């Protein structure tokens, strides 16, 4: 039997990573290194745990494991070999849910963005897809094989829910290309300027039947195909970057919609996700210009650093490294441009994050305090009172 072909078939049909884990020592160590975000929160994603699970697995059984972060994998044996499918997820990213899990596990809020990028890198796949495809592939390679049963492993998770037309380009089409590029330049300029008022109508104008009717089949295919949308997505990212928007924010937005698009074959829905991504990128540029564009590039870098590391201890050395200047010079410049000290700014952002969790969750105040970067709960209460005029308990009661 061609085991490489079997793995490739599974991977192509499910659009999910497939690992032949028969050589457990090397394959499982590589799997843990590549996919385990946190050993504490994902104990069953470690090489040791996976080795035990694979060795204990029964024949003709597909096992599915879901950790408390919502990351899934399936595994089974076939023809005396072990296969792992995943990681994958079953639902779109929920910021509130993940922040709650991270806080419960005593993880800093600074981990939330890193985890969001980790989570949205995986495709959305459902249990029925996995079991159906695995069984069909097994039968195609071994027609006498019995259908595999499904078993979900429990006890390791918390709060997890399921839910070309190829044409030669002729000279007559050059004018259409110029026209299309002129439209795209205008469209990208709107992203670059954060023009939230006109960006949606500009996109719809570019792809409307009235506009496309004057284009030839070549241009129509460009706008209607996934390739044209992929190119537009890349250009939109670059336009947002040229506006000064952080590349981390850009990647956070675009990767989310890439994940959603990969979970469906519905062309209309994929186009909808593309539009939503463009609108969100433009809004992010707009907000950036309102909140940060008034500051110098140096202070923008410092503000971004503080916001990305709210849950960590932020030292003067960290900030001076981000700004490439001395502590005294940076402190004067920061106060001059923002009107507050760096410590005051960090405190206000931490309290803002805490206020959101106090409103939306039932997490203990001690866990919220630790999550936003305060190991001393009493000090957190003091800082929160200074920023909001009341204690966290009073704020939650009045929310």
N, C-alpha and C positions, 0 to 999 in steps of 0.2 A: 504493500500500500504506500502511496505517495503522501507522507505525513505533511510535507511542506505545502503541497497543493490543498490538502484538507484545511490547514490553518489559514491559507490565503483565501479560500472560498468563504470560510466563516467571517473573516475580517472584511471582505468586500461586501458580503450580504448584509452584515450588521453595521458596517462603518464604525467598528470598535476594535481596539487593540486586542489581539489574540496572542497569548504566550504559550509556547510548548514548554511546559515545566517539568518534563521527564527528568532532565538533569537538574535536580532540585538545588544542589549546592550553589551553582552559578546563576541559574535563572531566577530563583527566589530572592537572592541577595540583590540582584539587579532590579527586580520588581520593586522591592522595598525602597531601594535608593531612589528610584525614579518616581514612584507614586505615593509613598507614605508621607503625608503632610505633617502628622504628629503621632508619635508612638503612643503618647498618653491617650489621645482621643481615638486612635485607630490601632488598637493592640492586635487586631486580627489581620492587619495588613503587613505585619512584620514577617520576615522570612521564617522565623522559628514557628510562629503560629500557623502560617500557610503550609509549612512542611508537615506539621501534625495533622491539619485538616485534610490535606491531599492524601497522606498515608492512611488515614482512617476512612476515607470515602469508599462507598460501596459501588459496585458495578451497576450500570443501567440507571443512574441517578444523576440529575443535574442539581447542584447545590447553588443557592444564591445567598450571598452575605451582604448586609447593608450596615455601614457603621453609623454612629450617631450624627455624623456630619452630612449624611445622605449620599455618600459615595458607595457605589455598588460594584460587586464583581460576582461572576458565576464560574464554577469549575466542575469538571467531570472527567471520567476516564474513558478512553476508547482505544481499542487495539493495543492495550498495555501501555498507553501513554497518557500523561496528565495535561489537560488544557485549562488555561485560565482566560476567561473573557472579561475584558474591562481594564481599567475602571470605566464606569458610566454612571449617569444619574437618571432619576426618573421624573424630576420636576425642575422648573426654572428656579433660578437663584432667589432666595428670600433673605434679604439683608437682616431683617429683624430676627428671624429664626436663627441665623448663624451667629449674630451678635449675642443672642441669649445663650447658645451652646458654648461659645468661646468664653463668655463671662462665667458660666457655671464651672468651666474647667480651669478657671483662674488664668486665662490667657489675656494678654494685653490687647487693647483696641487696635494697636498698630498692626496686629495680625489679620484684621478683618479684610483689608484690601488685598493682602497677599493670598488669603484664602479665597477671596472672590475670583481672583485671576486663576487660581488652582481649580476651583469648582467649575467655572465656565469654560475651561479648556476641554472638558469631557462632554461627549455627545449625550443627548437624551434618548434613552432606549427603555423599552418596557419589558417586563418579565415574559409576556406572551410572545414577543418577538424573539427573545433569546431561546426559549424552549422550542418554539416552532422551527426556527432556522437550524438549531443544533440537531433536532430529530430528523429533519429533511436531509441534512448533509450526511448524517450517519447512515441513513437508509440508502442514499445514493452511492456511498462507498461500500456498504455492506447490507445488501437487500434482505438478508435473513435476520438481521438484528432486530430485537424487540424495541418498542418505543420506550424512551427514557422517561422516568417519573421526575417530578419536581419536588424539592424540599428547600424551604427557607430556614436558614440557621438563625436562631433567636438567642437572646441573652447578651448580645454584644452591642446593642443599639438603644437609643432613646428618641422618642418623639419623631419617628420616621413615617412619612405618609407616601402612598403611591400616586399617587395620581400620575450638424453644422452643415448648416448649409454652407458648403465651401465654394465660394464664388471668386473668380478672378476680379481684381479691382481694375476698373477701366478709367480712362481719363475723364469720362463724362461724370464720374462720381466725385471728382475733386472738390467741386463747388459745394456739394453736400457735406463733405468732411469739414471744410472751412466753416460752413454754417453751424454744424454740430459743435465744433470746437469753440466757436464764438459763444454759443449758448452755454456750454460747459464752463467757460471762463467767467461768464457773468454769474452763473450758479455758484461756482467755487468762491468767487469774490464775496458773495452773500454769506457763506460759511465763515470766511476769513474775517468778516466784519461783524459777525454775530447778528445778522439780520433775521431775527426770528419772525418778523412780521411777513416777509415776502418769500422765505425759503421754500415753504411747502407749495405755494402756487407756482414757483419757478420750476420745481421738480415735476409737478403735474403738467406744466406747460411743455416741458421737454418731452414727456412721454404720452401726451394726449393724442387721441386718434386724429384730430384736426392737423396737428403738427406732423405726425408720422405719415399721414396720407400723401404729403408732398415729397416724402423721401422714397428712395428706391428700396428694393428688397434688401440690399446689403445693409443700409442704415437701419431699416426696420429690425433686421435680425440683431444688430448691435444693441439696440435699446431693449429688445424683447428677451434676449438671451441672458443666461447667468453670467456669461463672460463680460458683457457690457456692464452689468451691475457690479461685478467684482472690480472692474477697472474704476468705475465711479466711486466705489467704496475706498479704494486706495487713494484716489485723488482727494476725496473728502477728508481722509485722515491727514494728508499732507497739508491741505488748506487750513485745517484746525491747528496743526503744529505751527504753521507760519504765523498764526494769530498770536502765538505766545502761550497757548494752552499747553499744560503739562502733558508730555507723552504718556505718562502713567495714566492720567485721566482718559486720554484718547484710547489707549489700549483697553482700559476697563470697560468703556462704552462699546467699542467695536467688537470685542471678543464676546460680550454678552449676546449681541445680535447674531454673531456668527454661529454660536451654539444653537440658538433658537432656529435659525434657518436650516442648519444641518439636520434638525429633527423632523423636517417635513419635506415631502416632494411636491407639495402644492405650490405652484408657481405664483399664484396670487398672494398667498401668505408670505412667501419669501420676499416678494416685492414690498409687501406691507412692512416687514421687518426692516428692509432696506430704508424705507421712508422714515420709519421710527428712529433708526440709527442716525440718519442725517439730521432730523429735527433735534434729537437729543444732543448731538455734537454741536449744532449751532447754538442751542440754549446754553451749553457749557461754555462756549466761546463768549457769548453775551454776558454771562455771569462773571466770567474771568475779567472781561473788560470793565465791568462795573466795580468789581471788588479789588482787582489787582493791577489793572492797567495803569492806574494813577501812581503806582509805586515804581521805583527803579528796578532794573533786572536783579540787582543784588538782593534787595529786600523781598522781591518776589520769590527768589530761591529760598530765602530764610523762612518765609511764611509757608511755602510748600513743605519744607523740611519739618517744621513744627506740626503741621496738619497730618503729615504721614507718620509721625512718631509720637502722637499724643499719649499713647499708653506706655511709653518708655521714659526712662530718665534721660532728659535732654541736657547735656552739659554745655558749657561755654565753648569747649573745644569742638563739639559737634557743629555748633552754629557758626563759629569762625571758619571751620573747614568748608562749610557750605557757602559762606560769603567770601572766602579768601581775603580776609582782613582781620586786624587785631580786635580783641574784645572791646576795648574802649571806643575805637572808631565805629565798630558795628553798633554798639549800644547807643551812641549819639545819633547815628544815622537812622536807626530803627525808631527811636523816640521822635525824631524830627518828622519822619514820614508818616508814622502811624498814630502818633499822639499818646502811645502807651509804651511801657517797657516790654521786653521780650517775655519776661516772667508773667506779666499781667495778661499779655495776649494769649500765652499758652494756657493760663488758668481759665480765661474766658471760654476758650475753645473746648477745654476739658469739661467745664460745667455745662456748656451747650450740649455736648454729647451725652453727658449724664442726665440732663433734663429730658432729653428725648427718650431715654431708656426708662426713666421714672414714670413718664406718661404712658408708655406703650407696653411695659412689661411688669411682672410682679417680682422681678429679681430682688434679692435682698440688697439693701443699700451698701453693705460691706463689699459685695461682689461687684456692684457698679463702681464703687470707689476704686477698687483694685483694677478694674477693667480700663478705666480712663486715666490710670497712672498714679493713683494715690494709695500707697501701702498703709498709710496712717489714716484710718477712717475719721478720727476726730479732726484732723487737719483738713480733710476733704469737706466735712460739714462746715468748718469755719470759712473755707474759701467759697463754698457754694452760697453760704449766707451773704457773704460780701458781694457776690455777683447778682444774686436774685432777691436779696432782702428777706429770705426765709430759709429754714433748714430743708434738706431733701425730703424729710418726712412731711413737713408742712406743704411743700411744693406738690408732692404726690397726692396729698389729701385734697388740694385745691384744683388739681389738674382736671 
